[in-house]
Amino acid sequence: METLDADEETRAITSLENLERREILRALDLLGGNRSEAARQLGISRKTIDRKCAALGL
């Protein structure tokens, strides 16, 4: 397993956060803003999508 230095680790986390944000936005857009259905499609709970939207400023 490859070890990441601090900068690489920060970039990896940022990339994951960006991917998560894009996928949540895409799901919400496709589903007309319906968070319950977006959460179902993404395989997460409604509570989780609400928490992630708040954390991401959505």
N, C-alpha and C positions, 0 to 999 in steps of 0.2 A: 504494500500500500504506500502510495506517495505521500510524503509529508509536505504540507503547505507552510510557507513562511507567513508572517502576520499580514503583509500586504495582499498576498494571494488569498488568504482566508477571508479578508475583508471583501475583496472583489467577488469571491464565490458567494458569500452571504448576500451581498448587494444584488448579484445576478439572480439568485433564488428569489429574493424579495421582488425584483422586477418581473420575473416570470409569474410569480403568484399574483401580483397586481394586474398584469396583462390578462391572465386567464380569468380572474374574477370579473374584470371589466368586460371581457369578451362574453362571458356567460350572462352577465347582467344585460348587456346590450342585446344579445340574441333573444333573451327571454323577457324583454320589455321591463327590466328592472325588478322582476319577481325574484326576491332573494331566497324564498323557500325553494323554488324550482332550481335556481342557480346552485344552491347548496346541494340539492339532490344530485344534479348533473355532475357536480365536482366531487361528490363522494364525501362531503363534510356536513356537519350539522348546521341548522339555521343559526344557532347560537355562535358557532365558530365563524360563519360568514359575517355575521353582525360585528363580532369582535375584530375580525381582520379588516373589514371595511372601515371601522372606526380608527384602527391603528394606521391604516393607509390613507386616511383622510378622504375616504370615498363617501 
